[in-house]
Amino acid sequence: MADTAAMIGFGTVFEMADQATPDTFVAFGEVISVDPGEDEDEDVEATHMQSPDTTREYIPGLTTPGEMVVGMNYIPGSATDLAIIASRRKRNIGRLTLPNGVRKTFPIVRRGYATEIPLDDRMTATATFRRAGASTTDAATAPVNGILPAIHGIAQVGETLTVNPGVWAPFATFTYQWNSEGTPISGATSSTYVPVVGDVGDNITVTVTATNTGGSASATSAETTTVIAE
């Protein structure tokens, strides 16, 4: 018996572009769920006086694209938040990249943007769009970076810095190279780095390389503050 091809949704990426700048996509950060919506196909009656066996006849009609809902952690003022706010009363382009690299692109119109700010739980947001036309489907090749890698931690000798690889589409595996003043640090190739005395006065970055079956691409984080001594 063949193994199943089933997969989970982890690694799915949703991006949006203004139709006026169709090549400039913003990848939505910290997405929790994506409901692409259900297309509804119409049928048109074509019955006539000689329809066989006195049975009604139908032909295919138009397809109404579904409503799309994207749920995410709400980060006020983030690139995602600002892009959704700016999408109001515009025709935009949505691009959904699935974990296996299949990519679906379609026009969208924003229908709503709701945020929830509870007392003692994470803040969340829901963006709702009407898919406003036909979708195209293709296979993405090498990963594309949507949100740059980011370094978390204190730039100080002996303190651990950790990299968030950012958002890439489609899903990929990552390798890392830490840099001091833009020069690769020998042996610093894990997702964490602990500055040493030789880094004092320098700025640290990390270059993340994403790889999938279609190829590889790299992106470099912003610099840390100047490394200080213990």
LUMDREN-478609 format. One line per 5 residues: for each residue y, x, z of N, C-alpha, C. Coordinates in steps of 0.1 Angstrom, whole numbers. Layout:
<atoms>
Y:X:Z:Y:X:Z:Y:X:Z; ...
</atoms>
This chain:
<atoms>
-12:8:0:0:0:0:12:9:0; 22:6:-8:34:14:-9:43:11:3; 50:22:7:60:21:18:71:11:14; 76:4:24:88:-5:21:100:3:18; 109:-3:10:122:3:7:133:-3:15
129:-10:26:139:-16:35:148:-5:41; 160:-9:44:169:1:51:179:-7:60; 184:0:70:195:-6:78:208:-3:72; 218:-10:77:232:-9:71:240:3:76; 235:11:85:242:22:90:246:31:79
259:35:78:264:44:68:271:36:57; 271:23:58:279:15:48:294:18:50; 301:19:39:316:21:39:323:11:31; 334:5:36:342:-4:29:356:3:27; 361:2:15:374:8:11:383:-2:4
396:0:4:405:-9:-2:416:-2:-9; 420:-6:-20:432:0:-28:441:-11:-32; 454:-8:-32:463:-17:-39:461:-17:-54; 462:-29:-60:459:-29:-75:470:-21:-82; 481:-19:-76:492:-11:-82:488:4:-82
480:8:-73:475:22:-72:460:22:-71; 453:19:-81:439:16:-80:430:27:-77; 435:40:-78:427:51:-75:429:57:-61; 438:50:-53:441:54:-39:434:45:-29; 422:48:-25:415:39:-16:417:44:-1
418:34:7:418:36:22:404:32:27; 397:41:33:384:38:39:387:31:53; 381:20:55:382:13:68:375:21:79; 382:24:90:376:32:101:369:23:111; 358:28:117:351:22:128:346:7:125
341:6:113:336:-8:109:323:-11:117; 322:-23:121:311:-28:129:301:-36:120; 307:-44:111:299:-53:103:306:-56:90; 298:-59:80:303:-63:67:295:-75:62; 302:-86:60:295:-98:53:301:-99:40
294:-95:29:300:-95:15:303:-109:10; 297:-120:17:299:-133:12:289:-137:2; 287:-150:0:277:-156:-9:284:-162:-21; 280:-158:-33:285:-164:-46:279:-178:-47; 287:-187:-52:283:-200:-55:283:-203:-70
271:-206:-75:270:-209:-90:271:-224:-92; 280:-228:-101:281:-242:-105:271:-245:-116; 267:-258:-116:259:-263:-127:267:-275:-134; 266:-275:-147:274:-285:-154:264:-295:-161; 266:-307:-159:257:-317:-165:259:-318:-180
247:-318:-187:248:-318:-202:239:-329:-207; 236:-339:-199:228:-351:-203:234:-358:-215; 225:-362:-224:230:-370:-235:220:-382:-238; 223:-389:-248:215:-402:-250:200:-399:-254; 198:-387:-259:184:-383:-262:178:-373:-253
183:-371:-241:177:-361:-232:162:-364:-230; 154:-354:-231:139:-356:-230:135:-363:-217; 126:-373:-218:120:-379:-207:130:-386:-198; 141:-390:-203:152:-397:-196:155:-389:-183; 156:-376:-185:159:-367:-173:172:-360:-176
180:-359:-165:193:-353:-166:191:-338:-170; 200:-333:-178:200:-318:-182:213:-311:-176; 211:-299:-173:222:-291:-168:223:-277:-175; 235:-272:-176:237:-258:-181:245:-250:-170; 243:-237:-170:251:-229:-160:266:-230:-162
273:-231:-151:287:-232:-151:293:-219:-146; 305:-220:-139:312:-209:-134:306:-204:-121; 309:-192:-117:305:-187:-104:318:-185:-96; 317:-190:-84:328:-188:-74:325:-177:-65; 332:-165:-65:329:-154:-56:330:-158:-42
323:-152:-33:323:-155:-19:334:-149:-11; 335:-154:1:345:-148:11:339:-137:18; 346:-126:19:341:-114:25:348:-112:39; 340:-108:49:345:-106:63:341:-92:67; 351:-84:72:348:-71:77:352:-70:92
343:-67:100:346:-66:115:347:-51:118; 355:-48:128:358:-34:131:364:-32:145; 363:-20:151:370:-17:163:385:-18:159; 393:-24:168:408:-25:165:415:-13:170; 421:-5:161:429:7:164:443:4:159
452:-1:168:465:-4:164:472:8:158; 479:6:146:487:16:140:478:26:132; 465:24:131:457:33:123:459:30:108; 454:39:100:455:37:85:448:24:81; 437:20:87:431:8:84:440:-4:88
445:-4:100:454:-15:104:466:-16:95; 472:-5:92:484:-6:83:481:-10:69; 469:-6:64:465:-10:50:462:-25:50; 456:-31:60:453:-45:60:466:-53:61; 475:-48:70:488:-55:71:496:-55:57
495:-43:50:502:-42:38:496:-50:26; 483:-54:28:476:-61:17:480:-76:16; 488:-81:25:492:-95:25:499:-98:12; 495:-109:6:502:-115:-6:501:-105:-18; 490:-98:-18:488:-88:-30:474:-90:-35
472:-86:-47:459:-85:-53:454:-71:-51; 443:-69:-44:438:-56:-40:424:-54:-47; 419:-42:-45:406:-38:-49:397:-34:-37; 386:-40:-36:376:-37:-26:365:-29:-32; 360:-19:-24:349:-11:-28:339:-10:-16
327:-14:-18:316:-14:-8:306:-4:-12; 304:7:-5:293:16:-8:282:15:3; 270:12:-2:259:10:7:252:23:10; 243:23:20:237:35:24:229:43:14; 224:36:4:216:43:-7:225:48:-18
238:47:-17:247:51:-27:252:41:-37; 245:29:-37:250:19:-47:264:14:-42; 272:13:-52:286:9:-49:290:-3:-57; 297:-12:-50:301:-25:-56:317:-25:-55; 323:-28:-66:338:-28:-67:342:-42:-72
353:-48:-66:357:-61:-70:371:-64:-65; 379:-72:-72:392:-76:-68:391:-85:-55; 401:-83:-46:401:-91:-34:415:-96:-31; 416:-107:-24:428:-113:-19:427:-115:-4; 436:-110:4:435:-112:18:437:-126:22
428:-131:31:429:-145:36:433:-146:51; 430:-135:58:433:-135:72:431:-122:79; 438:-119:90:436:-107:98:437:-111:112; 426:-111:120:426:-115:134:422:-103:143; 429:-102:154:426:-92:164:423:-98:177
414:-92:184:410:-97:198:412:-85:208; 420:-88:218:424:-78:228:420:-83:242; 407:-81:246:402:-86:259:407:-77:270; 405:-82:282:409:-75:294:401:-62:297; 387:-64:295:378:-53:300:367:-50:290
371:-51:277:361:-48:267:369:-42:255; 361:-36:245:368:-30:234:376:-40:226; 387:-36:220:395:-44:211:388:-44:197; 388:-56:191:381:-57:178:391:-64:168; 388:-63:155:396:-70:145:386:-75:134
391:-85:128:383:-91:117:393:-93:105; 389:-88:94:397:-90:81:389:-98:72; 395:-109:67:388:-118:58:395:-117:44; 386:-116:34:391:-115:20:384:-125:11; 390:-131:1:384:-138:-10:381:-127:-21
368:-126:-24:365:-118:-36:370:-126:-48; 380:-120:-55:388:-127:-64:385:-125:-79; 372:-121:-82:368:-119:-95:354:-113:-96; 350:-109:-107:336:-104:-109:335:-90:-103; 323:-87:-98:320:-74:-92:313:-65:-102
316:-52:-101:308:-42:-109:300:-34:-99; 288:-30:-104:279:-22:-96:276:-9:-103; 277:2:-95:273:15:-101:267:23:-89; 262:35:-93:257:44:-83:267:55:-80; 271:56:-68:280:67:-64:273:80:-65
280:91:-68:274:104:-69:277:112:-57; 285:123:-58:287:131:-46:296:123:-36; 294:126:-23:302:119:-13:317:120:-15; 325:110:-11:339:111:-12:345:108:2; 354:117:7:359:116:20:370:105:20
369:96:30:379:85:31:388:88:43; 383:93:54:391:96:66:387:111:70; 397:119:71:395:134:73:387:136:87; 380:147:87:374:151:100:385:153:110; 381:151:123:391:153:134:384:161:145
392:169:152:387:177:163:392:171:176; 382:170:185:385:164:198:383:175:209; 392:176:219:390:185:230:403:194:231; 403:202:241:414:211:244:413:225:238; 423:229:231:422:242:224:425:253:234
414:256:242:416:266:253:403:274:254; 404:287:257:392:295:258:383:289:269; 370:288:265:360:283:274:358:268:273; 367:260:267:366:246:265:359:242:252; 351:232:252:344:228:240:352:219:231
353:222:219:359:214:208:347:207:201; 349:194:198:339:187:190:345:180:178; 338:180:167:343:174:155:337:161:152; 346:151:149:342:139:143:342:141:128; 331:139:120:331:143:106:339:134:97
345:123:102:353:115:94:344:104:87; 350:97:77:343:87:70:341:91:56; 329:90:51:325:94:38:317:83:31; 318:82:18:310:72:10:305:79:-2; 292:78:-5:282:71:3:277:80:15
268:74:23:263:81:34:258:95:31; 260:105:40:256:118:37:252:125:50; 246:137:48:243:146:60:254:157:60; 257:162:72:269:171:73:265:185:78; 272:195:73:272:208:79:287:212:82
288:222:91:301:225:96:304:240:95; 317:243:94:322:257:94:336:256:101; 336:262:113:348:264:121:356:275:116; 370:274:116:379:284:111:390:287:121; 394:300:121:405:304:129:416:309:120
428:302:120:438:305:111:433:305:96; 424:296:93:419:294:80:408:303:76; 404:312:85:393:322:82:381:317:89; 370:316:81:357:312:88:353:321:99; 349:314:110:344:321:122:329:324:120
325:336:121:311:339:119:302:332:129; 291:325:124:282:318:133:286:305:138; 298:301:136:304:288:141:301:277:132; 288:272:132:284:262:122:278:250:128; 280:247:141:275:235:147:286:225:148
284:213:153:294:203:155:303:205:166; 301:216:174:310:220:185:313:234:184; 325:238:190:329:252:191:336:254:204; 334:266:210:340:270:222:349:282:219; 363:280:219:372:291:216:369:303:225
371:315:220:369:328:227:383:335:228; 383:346:236:396:353:238:402:357:225; 394:361:215:400:365:202:407:354:195; 405:341:199:412:330:192:425:327:198; 429:333:210:441:330:216:453:332:207
462:322:206:473:323:197:471:318:183; 458:314:180:454:309:167:453:294:167; 453:288:155:450:274:153:436:273:148; 428:263:153:414:261:149:413:249:139; 406:250:129:402:239:120:387:239:119
382:228:113:367:228:109:366:222:96; 358:228:87:355:222:74:341:216:74; 341:203:70:329:195:70:324:194:56; 312:197:53:306:195:40:296:184:41; 298:174:32:289:162:32:280:164:20
267:161:21:257:163:10:248:151:10; 246:146:-3:236:136:-5:229:140:-18; 221:131:-23:213:134:-36:222:135:-48; 234:130:-47:244:131:-58:252:144:-58; 252:152:-47:260:164:-47:266:166:-33
276:175:-33:283:178:-20:298:178:-22; 305:176:-11:320:177:-11:324:181:3; 336:187:4:340:192:17:354:187:20; 357:186:33:371:183:37:373:190:50; 386:194:52:390:202:64:399:194:73
397:195:86:405:188:96:419:194:97; 427:186:104:440:192:108:438:203:118; 448:211:120:448:222:129:449:217:144; 442:224:153:445:221:167:458:227:171; 462:225:183:473:233:188:469:247:190
478:256:193:475:270:194:466:272:206; 455:280:204:445:282:215:452:290:226; 450:285:238:455:292:250:444:298:258; 448:308:267:438:314:275:434:305:286; 423:310:293:418:302:304:428:300:315
</atoms>
